[in-house]
Amino acid sequence: MKYVVNFSGFHYVEADSIEEAKRKAMYDEVVYSELQVDLVEEVDEFTVDMEELM
């Protein structure tokens, strides 16, 4: 089965710039993280555009 999971939360990171903080947050180089699942829905299909992720 496939699901879309909506969540909210935040990461604490140690960084020297906003750009470095964004990179560390995206690649789980975090000091502390707190997440909460808000909604889970079953879906038939989903499309991931790998070009947009890079």
mmCIF entry with sequence, helices, sheets and N, C-alpha, C, O atoms, coordinates in Angstrom:
data_MODEL
# 
_entry.id   MODEL 
# 
_entity.id                         1 
_entity.type                       polymer 
_entity.pdbx_number_of_molecules   1 
# 
_entity_poly.entity_id                      1 
_entity_poly.type                           'polypeptide(L)' 
_entity_poly.nstd_linkage                   no 
_entity_poly.nstd_monomer                   no 
_entity_poly.pdbx_seq_one_letter_code       MKYVVNFSGFHYVEADSIEEAKRKAMYDEVVYSELQVDLVEEVDEFTVDMEELM 
_entity_poly.pdbx_seq_one_letter_code_can   MKYVVNFSGFHYVEADSIEEAKRKAMYDEVVYSELQVDLVEEVDEFTVDMEELM 
_entity_poly.pdbx_strand_id                 A 
# 
loop_
_entity_poly_seq.entity_id 
_entity_poly_seq.num 
_entity_poly_seq.mon_id 
_entity_poly_seq.hetero 
1 1  MET n 
1 2  LYS n 
1 3  TYR n 
1 4  VAL n 
1 5  VAL n 
1 6  ASN n 
1 7  PHE n 
1 8  SER n 
1 9  GLY n 
1 10 PHE n 
1 11 HIS n 
1 12 TYR n 
1 13 VAL n 
1 14 GLU n 
1 15 ALA n 
1 16 ASP n 
1 17 SER n 
1 18 ILE n 
1 19 GLU n 
1 20 GLU n 
1 21 ALA n 
1 22 LYS n 
1 23 ARG n 
1 24 LYS n 
1 25 ALA n 
1 26 MET n 
1 27 TYR n 
1 28 ASP n 
1 29 GLU n 
1 30 VAL n 
1 31 VAL n 
1 32 TYR n 
1 33 SER n 
1 34 GLU n 
1 35 LEU n 
1 36 GLN n 
1 37 VAL n 
1 38 ASP n 
1 39 LEU n 
1 40 VAL n 
1 41 GLU n 
1 42 GLU n 
1 43 VAL n 
1 44 ASP n 
1 45 GLU n 
1 46 PHE n 
1 47 THR n 
1 48 VAL n 
1 49 ASP n 
1 50 MET n 
1 51 GLU n 
1 52 GLU n 
1 53 LEU n 
1 54 MET n 
# 
_struct_asym.id          A 
_struct_asym.entity_id   1 
# 
loop_
_struct_conf.conf_type_id 
_struct_conf.id 
_struct_conf.pdbx_PDB_helix_id 
_struct_conf.beg_label_comp_id 
_struct_conf.beg_label_asym_id 
_struct_conf.beg_label_seq_id 
_struct_conf.pdbx_beg_PDB_ins_code 
_struct_conf.end_label_comp_id 
_struct_conf.end_label_asym_id 
_struct_conf.end_label_seq_id 
_struct_conf.pdbx_end_PDB_ins_code 
_struct_conf.beg_auth_comp_id 
_struct_conf.beg_auth_asym_id 
_struct_conf.beg_auth_seq_id 
_struct_conf.end_auth_comp_id 
_struct_conf.end_auth_asym_id 
_struct_conf.end_auth_seq_id 
_struct_conf.pdbx_PDB_helix_class 
_struct_conf.details 
_struct_conf.pdbx_PDB_helix_length 
HELX_P HELX_P1 AA1 ILE A 18 ? MET A 26 ? ILE A 18 MET A 26 1 ? 9 
HELX_P HELX_P2 AA2 MET A 50 ? LEU A 53 ? MET A 50 LEU A 53 1 ? 4 
# 
_struct_conf_type.id          HELX_P 
_struct_conf_type.criteria    ? 
_struct_conf_type.reference   ? 
# 
_struct_sheet.id               AA1 
_struct_sheet.type             ? 
_struct_sheet.number_strands   2 
_struct_sheet.details          ? 
# 
_struct_sheet_order.sheet_id     AA1 
_struct_sheet_order.range_id_1   1 
_struct_sheet_order.range_id_2   2 
_struct_sheet_order.offset       ? 
_struct_sheet_order.sense        anti-parallel 
# 
loop_
_struct_sheet_range.sheet_id 
_struct_sheet_range.id 
_struct_sheet_range.beg_label_comp_id 
_struct_sheet_range.beg_label_asym_id 
_struct_sheet_range.beg_label_seq_id 
_struct_sheet_range.pdbx_beg_PDB_ins_code 
_struct_sheet_range.end_label_comp_id 
_struct_sheet_range.end_label_asym_id 
_struct_sheet_range.end_label_seq_id 
_struct_sheet_range.pdbx_end_PDB_ins_code 
_struct_sheet_range.beg_auth_comp_id 
_struct_sheet_range.beg_auth_asym_id 
_struct_sheet_range.beg_auth_seq_id 
_struct_sheet_range.end_auth_comp_id 
_struct_sheet_range.end_auth_asym_id 
_struct_sheet_range.end_auth_seq_id 
AA1 1 LYS A 2  ? TYR A 12 ? LYS A 2  TYR A 12 
AA1 2 TYR A 32 ? VAL A 43 ? TYR A 32 VAL A 43 
# 
loop_
_atom_site.group_PDB 
_atom_site.id 
_atom_site.type_symbol 
_atom_site.label_atom_id 
_atom_site.label_alt_id 
_atom_site.label_comp_id 
_atom_site.label_asym_id 
_atom_site.label_entity_id 
_atom_site.label_seq_id 
_atom_site.pdbx_PDB_ins_code 
_atom_site.Cartn_x 
_atom_site.Cartn_y 
_atom_site.Cartn_z 
_atom_site.occupancy 
_atom_site.B_iso_or_equiv 
_atom_site.pdbx_formal_charge 
_atom_site.auth_seq_id 
_atom_site.auth_comp_id 
_atom_site.auth_asym_id 
_atom_site.auth_atom_id 
_atom_site.pdbx_PDB_model_num 
ATOM 1   N N  . MET A 1 1  ? 0.831  -1.177 0.000   1.00 0.00 ? 1  MET A N  1 
ATOM 2   C CA . MET A 1 1  ? 0.000  0.000  0.000   1.00 0.00 ? 1  MET A CA 1 
ATOM 3   C C  . MET A 1 1  ? 0.878  1.244  0.000   1.00 0.00 ? 1  MET A C  1 
ATOM 4   O O  . MET A 1 1  ? 2.031  1.211  0.430   1.00 0.00 ? 1  MET A O  1 
ATOM 5   N N  . LYS A 1 2  ? 0.315  2.328  -0.486  1.00 0.00 ? 2  LYS A N  1 
ATOM 6   C CA . LYS A 1 2  ? 1.030  3.603  -0.562  1.00 0.00 ? 2  LYS A CA 1 
ATOM 7   C C  . LYS A 1 2  ? 0.279  4.640  0.259   1.00 0.00 ? 2  LYS A C  1 
ATOM 8   O O  . LYS A 1 2  ? -0.952 4.679  0.275   1.00 0.00 ? 2  LYS A O  1 
ATOM 9   N N  . TYR A 1 3  ? 1.056  5.485  0.942   1.00 0.00 ? 3  TYR A N  1 
ATOM 10  C CA . TYR A 1 3  ? 0.460  6.495  1.818   1.00 0.00 ? 3  TYR A CA 1 
ATOM 11  C C  . TYR A 1 3  ? 1.158  7.833  1.624   1.00 0.00 ? 3  TYR A C  1 
ATOM 12  O O  . TYR A 1 3  ? 2.351  7.888  1.326   1.00 0.00 ? 3  TYR A O  1 
ATOM 13  N N  . VAL A 1 4  ? 0.410  8.896  1.795   1.00 0.00 ? 4  VAL A N  1 
ATOM 14  C CA . VAL A 1 4  ? 0.978  10.225 1.898   1.00 0.00 ? 4  VAL A CA 1 
ATOM 15  C C  . VAL A 1 4  ? 0.860  10.605 3.373   1.00 0.00 ? 4  VAL A C  1 
ATOM 16  O O  . VAL A 1 4  ? -0.205 10.483 3.978   1.00 0.00 ? 4  VAL A O  1 
ATOM 17  N N  . VAL A 1 5  ? 1.977  11.068 3.937   1.00 0.00 ? 5  VAL A N  1 
ATOM 18  C CA . VAL A 1 5  ? 2.038  11.406 5.352   1.00 0.00 ? 5  VAL A CA 1 
ATOM 19  C C  . VAL A 1 5  ? 2.348  12.898 5.487   1.00 0.00 ? 5  VAL A C  1 
ATOM 20  O O  . VAL A 1 5  ? 3.423  13.347 5.089   1.00 0.00 ? 5  VAL A O  1 
ATOM 21  N N  . ASN A 1 6  ? 1.423  13.655 6.037   1.00 0.00 ? 6  ASN A N  1 
ATOM 22  C CA . ASN A 1 6  ? 1.641  15.080 6.312   1.00 0.00 ? 6  ASN A CA 1 
ATOM 23  C C  . ASN A 1 6  ? 2.135  15.209 7.740   1.00 0.00 ? 6  ASN A C  1 
ATOM 24  O O  . ASN A 1 6  ? 1.577  14.610 8.659   1.00 0.00 ? 6  ASN A O  1 
ATOM 25  N N  . PHE A 1 7  ? 3.185  15.995 7.918   1.00 0.00 ? 7  PHE A N  1 
ATOM 26  C CA . PHE A 1 7  ? 3.746  16.150 9.249   1.00 0.00 ? 7  PHE A CA 1 
ATOM 27  C C  . PHE A 1 7  ? 4.216  17.573 9.460   1.00 0.00 ? 7  PHE A C  1 
ATOM 28  O O  . PHE A 1 7  ? 4.369  18.339 8.508   1.00 0.00 ? 7  PHE A O  1 
ATOM 29  N N  . SER A 1 8  ? 4.445  17.922 10.719  1.00 0.00 ? 8  SER A N  1 
ATOM 30  C CA . SER A 1 8  ? 4.983  19.232 11.067  1.00 0.00 ? 8  SER A CA 1 
ATOM 31  C C  . SER A 1 8  ? 6.054  19.022 12.123  1.00 0.00 ? 8  SER A C  1 
ATOM 32  O O  . SER A 1 8  ? 6.102  17.983 12.781  1.00 0.00 ? 8  SER A O  1 
ATOM 33  N N  . GLY A 1 9  ? 6.898  20.007 12.273  1.00 0.00 ? 9  GLY A N  1 
ATOM 34  C CA . GLY A 1 9  ? 7.950  19.902 13.270  1.00 0.00 ? 9  GLY A CA 1 
ATOM 35  C C  . GLY A 1 9  ? 9.092  20.849 12.985  1.00 0.00 ? 9  GLY A C  1 
ATOM 36  O O  . GLY A 1 9  ? 8.958  21.805 12.222  1.00 0.00 ? 9  GLY A O  1 
ATOM 37  N N  . PHE A 1 10 ? 10.234 20.560 13.620  1.00 0.00 ? 10 PHE A N  1 
ATOM 38  C CA . PHE A 1 10 ? 11.407 21.418 13.438  1.00 0.00 ? 10 PHE A CA 1 
ATOM 39  C C  . PHE A 1 10 ? 12.677 20.630 13.719  1.00 0.00 ? 10 PHE A C  1 
ATOM 40  O O  . PHE A 1 10 ? 12.641 19.562 14.330  1.00 0.00 ? 10 PHE A O  1 
ATOM 41  N N  . HIS A 1 11 ? 13.811 21.181 13.258  1.00 0.00 ? 11 HIS A N  1 
ATOM 42  C CA . HIS A 1 11 ? 15.149 20.641 13.525  1.00 0.00 ? 11 HIS A CA 1 
ATOM 43  C C  . HIS A 1 11 ? 15.990 21.752 14.143  1.00 0.00 ? 11 HIS A C  1 
ATOM 44  O O  . HIS A 1 11 ? 15.867 22.917 13.767  1.00 0.00 ? 11 HIS A O  1 
ATOM 45  N N  . TYR A 1 12 ? 16.835 21.386 15.081  1.00 0.00 ? 12 TYR A N  1 
ATOM 46  C CA . TYR A 1 12 ? 17.912 22.267 15.522  1.00 0.00 ? 12 TYR A CA 1 
ATOM 47  C C  . TYR A 1 12 ? 19.184 21.789 14.832  1.00 0.00 ? 12 TYR A C  1 
ATOM 48  O O  . TYR A 1 12 ? 19.479 20.594 14.852  1.00 0.00 ? 12 TYR A O  1 
ATOM 49  N N  . VAL A 1 13 ? 19.943 22.698 14.222  1.00 0.00 ? 13 VAL A N  1 
ATOM 50  C CA . VAL A 1 13 ? 21.207 22.356 13.574  1.00 0.00 ? 13 VAL A CA 1 
ATOM 51  C C  . VAL A 1 13 ? 22.263 23.370 13.983  1.00 0.00 ? 13 VAL A C  1 
ATOM 52  O O  . VAL A 1 13 ? 21.942 24.501 14.349  1.00 0.00 ? 13 VAL A O  1 
ATOM 53  N N  . GLU A 1 14 ? 23.524 22.959 13.920  1.00 0.00 ? 14 GLU A N  1 
ATOM 54  C CA . GLU A 1 14 ? 24.644 23.885 14.105  1.00 0.00 ? 14 GLU A CA 1 
ATOM 55  C C  . GLU A 1 14 ? 25.205 24.186 12.731  1.00 0.00 ? 14 GLU A C  1 
ATOM 56  O O  . GLU A 1 14 ? 25.591 23.273 12.001  1.00 0.00 ? 14 GLU A O  1 
ATOM 57  N N  . ALA A 1 15 ? 25.255 25.482 12.367  1.00 0.00 ? 15 ALA A N  1 
ATOM 58  C CA . ALA A 1 15 ? 25.701 25.865 11.036  1.00 0.00 ? 15 ALA A CA 1 
ATOM 59  C C  . ALA A 1 15 ? 26.262 27.278 11.076  1.00 0.00 ? 15 ALA A C  1 
ATOM 60  O O  . ALA A 1 15 ? 26.002 28.043 12.005  1.00 0.00 ? 15 ALA A O  1 
ATOM 61  N N  . ASP A 1 16 ? 27.043 27.610 10.041  1.00 0.00 ? 16 ASP A N  1 
ATOM 62  C CA . ASP A 1 16 ? 27.646 28.933 9.917   1.00 0.00 ? 16 ASP A CA 1 
ATOM 63  C C  . ASP A 1 16 ? 26.851 29.870 9.008   1.00 0.00 ? 16 ASP A C  1 
ATOM 64  O O  . ASP A 1 16 ? 27.172 31.054 8.906   1.00 0.00 ? 16 ASP A O  1 
ATOM 65  N N  . SER A 1 17 ? 25.814 29.345 8.346   1.00 0.00 ? 17 SER A N  1 
ATOM 66  C CA . SER A 1 17 ? 25.016 30.179 7.447   1.00 0.00 ? 17 SER A CA 1 
ATOM 67  C C  . SER A 1 17 ? 23.631 29.566 7.288   1.00 0.00 ? 17 SER A C  1 
ATOM 68  O O  . SER A 1 17 ? 23.406 28.409 7.643   1.00 0.00 ? 17 SER A O  1 
ATOM 69  N N  . ILE A 1 18 ? 22.712 30.353 6.751   1.00 0.00 ? 18 ILE A N  1 
ATOM 70  C CA . ILE A 1 18 ? 21.364 29.864 6.474   1.00 0.00 ? 18 ILE A CA 1 
ATOM 71  C C  . ILE A 1 18 ? 21.417 28.720 5.475   1.00 0.00 ? 18 ILE A C  1 
ATOM 72  O O  . ILE A 1 18 ? 20.717 27.721 5.638   1.00 0.00 ? 18 ILE A O  1 
ATOM 73  N N  . GLU A 1 19 ? 22.243 28.857 4.440   1.00 0.00 ? 19 GLU A N  1 
ATOM 74  C CA . GLU A 1 19 ? 22.352 27.819 3.416   1.00 0.00 ? 19 GLU A CA 1 
ATOM 75  C C  . GLU A 1 19 ? 22.850 26.506 4.016   1.00 0.00 ? 19 GLU A C  1 
ATOM 76  O O  . GLU A 1 19 ? 22.334 25.435 3.697   1.00 0.00 ? 19 GLU A O  1 
ATOM 77  N N  . GLU A 1 20 ? 23.855 26.596 4.887   1.00 0.00 ? 20 GLU A N  1 
ATOM 78  C CA . GLU A 1 20 ? 24.379 25.389 5.524   1.00 0.00 ? 20 GLU A CA 1 
ATOM 79  C C  . GLU A 1 20 ? 23.317 24.771 6.443   1.00 0.00 ? 20 GLU A C  1 
ATOM 80  O O  . GLU A 1 20 ? 23.194 23.548 6.501   1.00 0.00 ? 20 GLU A O  1 
ATOM 81  N N  . ALA A 1 21 ? 22.565 25.587 7.148   1.00 0.00 ? 21 ALA A N  1 
ATOM 82  C CA . ALA A 1 21 ? 21.506 25.085 8.026   1.00 0.00 ? 21 ALA A CA 1 
ATOM 83  C C  . ALA A 1 21 ? 20.433 24.350 7.217   1.00 0.00 ? 21 ALA A C  1 
ATOM 84  O O  . ALA A 1 21 ? 19.961 23.292 7.633   1.00 0.00 ? 21 ALA A O  1 
ATOM 85  N N  . LYS A 1 22 ? 20.049 24.902 6.070   1.00 0.00 ? 22 LYS A N  1 
ATOM 86  C CA . LYS A 1 22 ? 19.067 24.242 5.204   1.00 0.00 ? 22 LYS A CA 1 
ATOM 87  C C  . LYS A 1 22 ? 19.586 22.892 4.730   1.00 0.00 ? 22 LYS A C  1 
ATOM 88  O O  . LYS A 1 22 ? 18.855 21.901 4.751   1.00 0.00 ? 22 LYS A O  1 
ATOM 89  N N  . ARG A 1 23 ? 20.852 22.848 4.298   1.00 0.00 ? 23 ARG A N  1 
ATOM 90  C CA . ARG A 1 23 ? 21.438 21.592 3.819   1.00 0.00 ? 23 ARG A CA 1 
ATOM 91  C C  . ARG A 1 23 ? 21.463 20.551 4.926   1.00 0.00 ? 23 ARG A C  1 
ATOM 92  O O  . ARG A 1 23 ? 21.088 19.399 4.706   1.00 0.00 ? 23 ARG A O  1 
ATOM 93  N N  . LYS A 1 24 ? 21.897 20.946 6.106   1.00 0.00 ? 24 LYS A N  1 
ATOM 94  C CA . LYS A 1 24 ? 21.981 20.004 7.221   1.00 0.00 ? 24 LYS A CA 1 
ATOM 95  C C  . LYS A 1 24 ? 20.588 19.494 7.610   1.00 0.00 ? 24 LYS A C  1 
ATOM 96  O O  . LYS A 1 24 ? 20.423 18.312 7.910   1.00 0.00 ? 24 LYS A O  1 
ATOM 97  N N  . ALA A 1 25 ? 19.600 20.371 7.605   1.00 0.00 ? 25 ALA A N  1 
ATOM 98  C CA . ALA A 1 25 ? 18.243 19.953 7.945   1.00 0.00 ? 25 ALA A CA 1 
ATOM 99  C C  . ALA A 1 25 ? 17.697 18.958 6.927   1.00 0.00 ? 25 ALA A C  1 
ATOM 100 O O  . ALA A 1 25 ? 16.996 18.013 7.290   1.00 0.00 ? 25 ALA A O  1 
ATOM 101 N N  . MET A 1 26 ? 18.018 19.172 5.655   1.00 0.00 ? 26 MET A N  1 
ATOM 102 C CA . MET A 1 26 ? 17.524 18.275 4.603   1.00 0.00 ? 26 MET A CA 1 
ATOM 103 C C  . MET A 1 26 ? 18.183 16.904 4.660   1.00 0.00 ? 26 MET A C  1 
ATOM 104 O O  . MET A 1 26 ? 17.561 15.904 4.300   1.00 0.00 ? 26 MET A O  1 
ATOM 105 N N  . TYR A 1 27 ? 19.426 16.846 5.105   1.00 0.00 ? 27 TYR A N  1 
ATOM 106 C CA . TYR A 1 27 ? 20.167 15.582 5.094   1.00 0.00 ? 27 TYR A CA 1 
ATOM 107 C C  . TYR A 1 27 ? 20.362 15.018 6.497   1.00 0.00 ? 27 TYR A C  1 
ATOM 108 O O  . TYR A 1 27 ? 21.306 14.266 6.742   1.00 0.00 ? 27 TYR A O  1 
ATOM 109 N N  . ASP A 1 28 ? 19.476 15.379 7.412   1.00 0.00 ? 28 ASP A N  1 
ATOM 110 C CA . ASP A 1 28 ? 19.423 14.807 8.769   1.00 0.00 ? 28 ASP A CA 1 
ATOM 111 C C  . ASP A 1 28 ? 20.717 14.951 9.549   1.00 0.00 ? 28 ASP A C  1 
ATOM 112 O O  . ASP A 1 28 ? 21.066 14.065 10.330  1.00 0.00 ? 28 ASP A O  1 
ATOM 113 N N  . GLU A 1 29 ? 21.435 16.048 9.354   1.00 0.00 ? 29 GLU A N  1 
ATOM 114 C CA . GLU A 1 29 ? 22.601 16.361 10.179  1.00 0.00 ? 29 GLU A CA 1 
ATOM 115 C C  . GLU A 1 29 ? 22.132 17.298 11.287  1.00 0.00 ? 29 GLU A C  1 
ATOM 116 O O  . GLU A 1 29 ? 22.549 18.453 11.365  1.00 0.00 ? 29 GLU A O  1 
ATOM 117 N N  . VAL A 1 30 ? 21.255 16.774 12.141  1.00 0.00 ? 30 VAL A N  1 
ATOM 118 C CA . VAL A 1 30 ? 20.591 17.611 13.132  1.00 0.00 ? 30 VAL A CA 1 
ATOM 119 C C  . VAL A 1 30 ? 21.071 17.303 14.544  1.00 0.00 ? 30 VAL A C  1 
ATOM 120 O O  . VAL A 1 30 ? 21.503 16.188 14.835  1.00 0.00 ? 30 VAL A O  1 
ATOM 121 N N  . VAL A 1 31 ? 20.992 18.296 15.411  1.00 0.00 ? 31 VAL A N  1 
ATOM 122 C CA . VAL A 1 31 ? 21.308 18.129 16.825  1.00 0.00 ? 31 VAL A CA 1 
ATOM 123 C C  . VAL A 1 31 ? 20.085 17.579 17.556  1.00 0.00 ? 31 VAL A C  1 
ATOM 124 O O  . VAL A 1 31 ? 20.200 16.701 18.412  1.00 0.00 ? 31 VAL A O  1 
ATOM 125 N N  . TYR A 1 32 ? 18.925 18.102 17.209  1.00 0.00 ? 32 TYR A N  1 
ATOM 126 C CA . TYR A 1 32 ? 17.670 17.676 17.826  1.00 0.00 ? 32 TYR A CA 1 
ATOM 127 C C  . TYR A 1 32 ? 16.562 17.850 16.813  1.00 0.00 ? 32 TYR A C  1 
ATOM 128 O O  . TYR A 1 32 ? 16.577 18.801 16.031  1.00 0.00 ? 32 TYR A O  1 
ATOM 129 N N  . SER A 1 33 ? 15.595 16.940 16.817  1.00 0.00 ? 33 SER A N  1 
ATOM 130 C CA . SER A 1 33 ? 14.489 17.003 15.879  1.00 0.00 ? 33 SER A CA 1 
ATOM 131 C C  . SER A 1 33 ? 13.199 16.637 16.601  1.00 0.00 ? 33 SER A C  1 
ATOM 132 O O  . SER A 1 33 ? 13.177 15.738 17.442  1.00 0.00 ? 33 SER A O  1 
ATOM 133 N N  . GLU A 1 34 ? 12.137 17.337 16.264  1.00 0.00 ? 34 GLU A N  1 
ATOM 134 C CA . GLU A 1 34 ? 10.824 17.026 16.823  1.00 0.00 ? 34 GLU A CA 1 
ATOM 135 C C  . GLU A 1 34 ? 9.808  17.054 15.696  1.00 0.00 ? 34 GLU A C  1 
ATOM 136 O O  . GLU A 1 34 ? 9.617  18.087 15.055  1.00 0.00 ? 34 GLU A O  1 
ATOM 137 N N  . LEU A 1 35 ? 9.159  15.932 15.452  1.00 0.00 ? 35 LEU A N  1 
ATOM 138 C CA . LEU A 1 35 ? 8.177  15.826 14.382  1.00 0.00 ? 35 LEU A CA 1 
ATOM 139 C C  . LEU A 1 35 ? 6.876  15.269 14.927  1.00 0.00 ? 35 LEU A C  1 
ATOM 140 O O  . LEU A 1 35 ? 6.862  14.486 15.877  1.00 0.00 ? 35 LEU A O  1 
ATOM 141 N N  . GLN A 1 36 ? 5.782  15.691 14.304  1.00 0.00 ? 36 GLN A N  1 
ATOM 142 C CA . GLN A 1 36 ? 4.467  15.196 14.678  1.00 0.00 ? 36 GLN A CA 1 
ATOM 143 C C  . GLN A 1 36 ? 3.717  14.857 13.402  1.00 0.00 ? 36 GLN A C  1 
ATOM 144 O O  . GLN A 1 36 ? 3.628  15.688 12.498  1.00 0.00 ? 36 GLN A O  1 
ATOM 145 N N  . VAL A 1 37 ? 3.178  13.652 13.316  1.00 0.00 ? 37 VAL A N  1 
ATOM 146 C CA . VAL A 1 37 ? 2.380  13.256 12.163  1.00 0.00 ? 37 VAL A CA 1 
ATOM 147 C C  . VAL A 1 37 ? 1.004  13.893 12.300  1.00 0.00 ? 37 VAL A C  1 
ATOM 148 O O  . VAL A 1 37 ? 0.325  13.716 13.311  1.00 0.00 ? 37 VAL A O  1 
ATOM 149 N N  . ASP A 1 38 ? 0.600  14.638 11.270  1.00 0.00 ? 38 ASP A N  1 
ATOM 150 C CA . ASP A 1 38 ? -0.679 15.336 11.288  1.00 0.00 ? 38 ASP A CA 1 
ATOM 151 C C  . ASP A 1 38 ? -1.788 14.545 10.597  1.00 0.00 ? 38 ASP A C  1 
ATOM 152 O O  . ASP A 1 38 ? -2.933 14.555 11.049  1.00 0.00 ? 38 ASP A O  1 
ATOM 153 N N  . LEU A 1 39 ? -1.451 13.860 9.502   1.00 0.00 ? 39 LEU A N  1 
ATOM 154 C CA . LEU A 1 39 ? -2.474 13.170 8.718   1.00 0.00 ? 39 LEU A CA 1 
ATOM 155 C C  . LEU A 1 39 ? -1.812 12.090 7.874   1.00 0.00 ? 39 LEU A C  1 
ATOM 156 O O  . LEU A 1 39 ? -0.734 12.313 7.323   1.00 0.00 ? 39 LEU A O  1 
ATOM 157 N N  . VAL A 1 40 ? -2.437 10.934 7.766   1.00 0.00 ? 40 VAL A N  1 
ATOM 158 C CA . VAL A 1 40 ? -1.974 9.850  6.900   1.00 0.00 ? 40 VAL A CA 1 
ATOM 159 C C  . VAL A 1 40 ? -3.145 9.435  6.023   1.00 0.00 ? 40 VAL A C  1 
ATOM 160 O O  . VAL A 1 40 ? -4.228 9.122  6.519   1.00 0.00 ? 40 VAL A O  1 
ATOM 161 N N  . GLU A 1 41 ? -2.914 9.435  4.708   1.00 0.00 ? 41 GLU A N  1 
ATOM 162 C CA . GLU A 1 41 ? -3.960 9.046  3.763   1.00 0.00 ? 41 GLU A CA 1 
ATOM 163 C C  . GLU A 1 41 ? -3.424 7.996  2.815   1.00 0.00 ? 41 GLU A C  1 
ATOM 164 O O  . GLU A 1 41 ? -2.310 8.126  2.308   1.00 0.00 ? 41 GLU A O  1 
ATOM 165 N N  . GLU A 1 42 ? -4.206 6.956  2.570   1.00 0.00 ? 42 GLU A N  1 
ATOM 166 C CA . GLU A 1 42 ? -3.836 5.946  1.586   1.00 0.00 ? 42 GLU A CA 1 
ATOM 167 C C  . GLU A 1 42 ? -4.075 6.521  0.194   1.00 0.00 ? 42 GLU A C  1 
ATOM 168 O O  . GLU A 1 42 ? -5.082 7.188  -0.044  1.00 0.00 ? 42 GLU A O  1 
ATOM 169 N N  . VAL A 1 43 ? -3.140 6.259  -0.727  1.00 0.00 ? 43 VAL A N  1 
ATOM 170 C CA . VAL A 1 43 ? -3.256 6.740  -2.103  1.00 0.00 ? 43 VAL A CA 1 
ATOM 171 C C  . VAL A 1 43 ? -3.046 5.580  -3.060  1.00 0.00 ? 43 VAL A C  1 
ATOM 172 O O  . VAL A 1 43 ? -2.394 4.594  -2.718  1.00 0.00 ? 43 VAL A O  1 
ATOM 173 N N  . ASP A 1 44 ? -3.598 5.699  -4.256  1.00 0.00 ? 44 ASP A N  1 
ATOM 174 C CA . ASP A 1 44 ? -3.421 4.654  -5.259  1.00 0.00 ? 44 ASP A CA 1 
ATOM 175 C C  . ASP A 1 44 ? -2.039 4.732  -5.897  1.00 0.00 ? 44 ASP A C  1 
ATOM 176 O O  . ASP A 1 44 ? -1.361 3.715  -6.044  1.00 0.00 ? 44 ASP A O  1 
ATOM 177 N N  . GLU A 1 45 ? -1.627 5.922  -6.272  1.00 0.00 ? 45 GLU A N  1 
ATOM 178 C CA . GLU A 1 45 ? -0.350 6.141  -6.946  1.00 0.00 ? 45 GLU A CA 1 
ATOM 179 C C  . GLU A 1 45 ? 0.245  7.456  -6.483  1.00 0.00 ? 45 GLU A C  1 
ATOM 180 O O  . GLU A 1 45 ? -0.465 8.321  -5.969  1.00 0.00 ? 45 GLU A O  1 
ATOM 181 N N  . PHE A 1 46 ? 1.536  7.604  -6.665  1.00 0.00 ? 46 PHE A N  1 
ATOM 182 C CA . PHE A 1 46 ? 2.176  8.889  -6.457  1.00 0.00 ? 46 PHE A CA 1 
ATOM 183 C C  . PHE A 1 46 ? 3.362  8.995  -7.390  1.00 0.00 ? 46 PHE A C  1 
ATOM 184 O O  . PHE A 1 46 ? 3.967  7.991  -7.767  1.00 0.00 ? 46 PHE A O  1 
ATOM 185 N N  . THR A 1 47 ? 3.687  10.222 -7.757  1.00 0.00 ? 47 THR A N  1 
ATOM 186 C CA . THR A 1 47 ? 4.775  10.492 -8.681  1.00 0.00 ? 47 THR A CA 1 
ATOM 187 C C  . THR A 1 47 ? 5.826  11.319 -7.955  1.00 0.00 ? 47 THR A C  1 
ATOM 188 O O  . THR A 1 47 ? 5.506  12.305 -7.291  1.00 0.00 ? 47 THR A O  1 
ATOM 189 N N  . VAL A 1 48 ? 7.077  10.910 -8.088  1.00 0.00 ? 48 VAL A N  1 
ATOM 190 C CA . VAL A 1 48 ? 8.191  11.646 -7.505  1.00 0.00 ? 48 VAL A CA 1 
ATOM 191 C C  . VAL A 1 48 ? 9.064  12.127 -8.645  1.00 0.00 ? 48 VAL A C  1 
ATOM 192 O O  . VAL A 1 48 ? 9.554  11.323 -9.439  1.00 0.00 ? 48 VAL A O  1 
ATOM 193 N N  . ASP A 1 49 ? 9.265  13.446 -8.731  1.00 0.00 ? 49 ASP A N  1 
ATOM 194 C CA . ASP A 1 49 ? 10.128 14.028 -9.755  1.00 0.00 ? 49 ASP A CA 1 
ATOM 195 C C  . ASP A 1 49 ? 11.515 14.232 -9.152  1.00 0.00 ? 49 ASP A C  1 
ATOM 196 O O  . ASP A 1 49 ? 11.743 15.190 -8.413  1.00 0.00 ? 49 ASP A O  1 
ATOM 197 N N  . MET A 1 50 ? 12.438 13.327 -9.470  1.00 0.00 ? 50 MET A N  1 
ATOM 198 C CA . MET A 1 50 ? 13.780 13.361 -8.883  1.00 0.00 ? 50 MET A CA 1 
ATOM 199 C C  . MET A 1 50 ? 14.545 14.619 -9.263  1.00 0.00 ? 50 MET A C  1 
ATOM 200 O O  . MET A 1 50 ? 15.407 15.064 -8.505  1.00 0.00 ? 50 MET A O  1 
ATOM 201 N N  . GLU A 1 51 ? 14.247 15.203 -10.426 1.00 0.00 ? 51 GLU A N  1 
ATOM 202 C CA . GLU A 1 51 ? 14.939 16.426 -10.858 1.00 0.00 ? 51 GLU A CA 1 
ATOM 203 C C  . GLU A 1 51 ? 14.602 17.590 -9.924  1.00 0.00 ? 51 GLU A C  1 
ATOM 204 O O  . GLU A 1 51 ? 15.463 18.423 -9.638  1.00 0.00 ? 51 GLU A O  1 
ATOM 205 N N  . GLU A 1 52 ? 13.363 17.652 -9.451  1.00 0.00 ? 52 GLU A N  1 
ATOM 206 C CA . GLU A 1 52 ? 12.965 18.730 -8.549  1.00 0.00 ? 52 GLU A CA 1 
ATOM 207 C C  . GLU A 1 52 ? 13.610 18.582 -7.182  1.00 0.00 ? 52 GLU A C  1 
ATOM 208 O O  . GLU A 1 52 ? 13.798 19.579 -6.484  1.00 0.00 ? 52 GLU A O  1 
ATOM 209 N N  . LEU A 1 53 ? 13.956 17.357 -6.779  1.00 0.00 ? 53 LEU A N  1 
ATOM 210 C CA . LEU A 1 53 ? 14.535 17.116 -5.477  1.00 0.00 ? 53 LEU A CA 1 
ATOM 211 C C  . LEU A 1 53 ? 16.008 17.488 -5.423  1.00 0.00 ? 53 LEU A C  1 
ATOM 212 O O  . LEU A 1 53 ? 16.563 17.648 -4.336  1.00 0.00 ? 53 LEU A O  1 
ATOM 213 N N  . MET A 1 54 ? 16.640 17.625 -6.558  1.00 0.00 ? 54 MET A N  1 
ATOM 214 C CA . MET A 1 54 ? 18.074 17.900 -6.577  1.00 0.00 ? 54 MET A CA 1 
ATOM 215 C C  . MET A 1 54 ? 18.368 19.353 -6.797  1.00 0.00 ? 54 MET A C  1 
ATOM 216 O O  . MET A 1 54 ? 19.534 19.746 -6.839  1.00 0.00 ? 54 MET A O  1 
# 
